[in-house]
Amino acid sequence: MIKSMTGFGRGEKRDNGKEFIVEIKAVNHRYCDIYVKMPRQISFLEDRVREVVSRSISRGKVDVFITYENYGENSKKL
């Protein structure tokens, strides 16, 4: 279990023409405050992201930034 409330992390996943980049930064804070910023295409996942993050922390200010790109053939439109 991580004990520090200050930190930064970044992860990338590329698969089948799709790319996800997730960056998380956390600082000490009296309450549990989770801010999620993500593209509209995947905004339906926001509650799930908050749930996953809140299972790992009990307090602190956490900013989650998610970038999504779809490079697959189905995403190209003229």
KEMI-513350 format. One line per field, with one value per atom (N, C-alpha, C): atom name; x, y, z. Coordinates in steps of 0.02 Angstrom, whole numbers. Each point is the difference from the previous one (the first is absolute). Last residue first. Layout:
<atoms>
a: CA,...
xx: X,...
yy: Y,...
zz: Z,...
</atoms>
This chain:
<atoms>
a: N,CA,C,N,CA,C,N,CA,C,N,CA,C,N,CA,C,N,CA,C,N,CA,C,N,CA,C,N,CA,C,N,CA,C,N,CA,C,N,CA,C,N,CA,C,N,CA,C,N,CA,C,N,CA,C,N,CA,C,N,CA,C,N,CA,C,N,CA,C,N,CA,C,N,CA,C,N,CA,C,N,CA,C,N,CA,C,N,CA,C,N,CA,C,N,CA,C,N,CA,C,N,CA,C,N,CA,C,N,CA,C,N,CA,C,N,CA,C,N,CA,C,N,CA,C,N,CA,C,N,CA,C,N,CA,C,N,CA,C,N,CA,C,N,CA,C,N,CA,C,N,CA,C,N,CA,C,N,CA,C,N,CA,C,N,CA,C,N,CA,C,N,CA,C,N,CA,C,N,CA,C,N,CA,C,N,CA,C,N,CA,C,N,CA,C,N,CA,C,N,CA,C,N,CA,C,N,CA,C,N,CA,C,N,CA,C,N,CA,C,N,CA,C,N,CA,C,N,CA,C,N,CA,C,N,CA,C,N,CA,C,N,CA,C,N,CA,C,N,CA,C,N,CA,C,N,CA,C,N,CA,C,N,CA,C,N,CA,C,N,CA,C
xx: -726,13,-56,116,-60,20,106,14,-63,21,-7,10,26,-71,-9,219,-32,-73,173,-24,-35,99,33,-23,-72,-18,29,43,4,-18,-1,-21,4,76,0,-16,-26,-1,-3,55,-6,6,-44,8,-13,59,-19,15,-38,25,-28,38,-27,33,-49,46,-36,-56,-1,53,-51,-51,-4,76,18,-56,-14,71,21,-223,16,72,-85,-20,11,44,47,-18,-146,64,50,-210,-7,66,-13,-4,-3,-11,67,1,-208,41,71,-151,-19,43,31,23,-17,-47,43,20,-128,-42,40,100,-23,-46,129,4,-25,-3,-12,-1,59,-71,-15,240,-38,-74,132,7,-42,79,-8,14,-57,14,-13,45,-19,21,-41,22,-28,44,-25,29,-22,12,-34,100,-54,20,158,-37,-54,230,-62,-40,248,-32,-60,67,32,-40,35,-33,41,-44,42,-40,3,-30,49,-59,46,-37,-22,-29,55,-66,53,-35,-56,-22,63,-80,53,-32,-54,-24,56,9,-10,-27,53,-50,-16,139,-24,-54,172,-16,-20,46,-22,-19,135,-23,-19,49,-1,-29,101,-22,3,10,9,-28,72,-19,12,-30,32,-28,-44,25,34,-88,-57,22,103,9,-62,23,-15,6,-55,39,-22,-4,-42,44
yy: 547,54,50,-186,22,56,-206,49,15,-166,67,54,-241,17,71,-98,15,21,44,-56,22,125,2,-55,144,-59,7,105,9,-66,139,-58,19,77,18,-63,97,-56,28,73,25,-59,64,-54,29,83,20,-57,38,-41,26,57,29,-37,-98,32,29,-225,74,26,-230,20,76,-198,57,15,-180,0,56,-33,-63,0,178,6,-64,6,42,3,-116,-35,40,100,-58,-36,177,25,-57,-57,24,26,-63,-59,20,168,-27,-61,97,43,-27,-82,-36,40,83,-47,-41,154,31,-46,-15,-50,26,133,-67,-53,233,-16,-71,57,19,-22,56,-49,23,50,34,-51,15,-41,42,14,38,-41,-28,-32,39,9,41,-28,-43,-37,38,125,-43,-38,145,-24,-51,29,39,-32,-23,-4,46,-93,40,-7,-121,5,43,-86,35,10,-148,12,38,-83,34,14,-159,20,30,-76,26,25,-167,31,24,-88,20,35,-176,46,14,-158,67,50,-230,1,70,23,-65,9,129,2,-70,160,-64,10,128,1,-71,171,-65,7,142,4,-70,156,-62,9,130,7,-66,116,-41,14,21,42,-44,-78,31,45,-237,70,27,-232,43,75,-257,62,46,-276,59,62
zz: -2219,-48,3,184,-36,-47,180,-52,-40,177,26,-53,-34,10,24,-28,-64,8,205,-39,-64,195,-65,-47,235,-39,-69,266,-73,-33,260,-41,-74,275,-70,-40,270,-47,-71,275,-68,-48,278,-48,-70,271,-67,-47,282,-54,-67,280,-61,-58,260,-46,-60,168,1,-47,9,49,7,-203,43,49,-161,16,47,-91,35,25,-136,70,40,-236,36,74,-143,3,41,-44,45,9,-157,69,50,-226,16,72,-87,11,20,-65,66,17,-216,55,69,-237,46,62,-191,37,50,-157,63,40,-222,53,67,-201,-27,54,43,1,-25,116,-60,5,228,-54,-60,278,-64,-55,286,-59,-63,288,-60,-61,285,-62,-59,283,-55,-65,283,-62,-57,224,-22,-63,101,59,-19,-139,8,56,-160,65,3,-239,51,65,-268,64,47,-279,48,64,-251,65,43,-274,46,64,-242,64,44,-272,43,64,-231,62,38,-266,47,60,-234,52,49,-187,-27,50,64,-53,-26,208,-22,-53,201,-71,-21,237,-28,-73,233,-70,-20,237,-33,-70,240,-70,-30,255,-39,-69,258,-71,-34,274,-51,-69,288,-54,-51,210,-34,-57,133,-18,-35,64,56,-16,-126,-4,56,-8,0,0
</atoms>
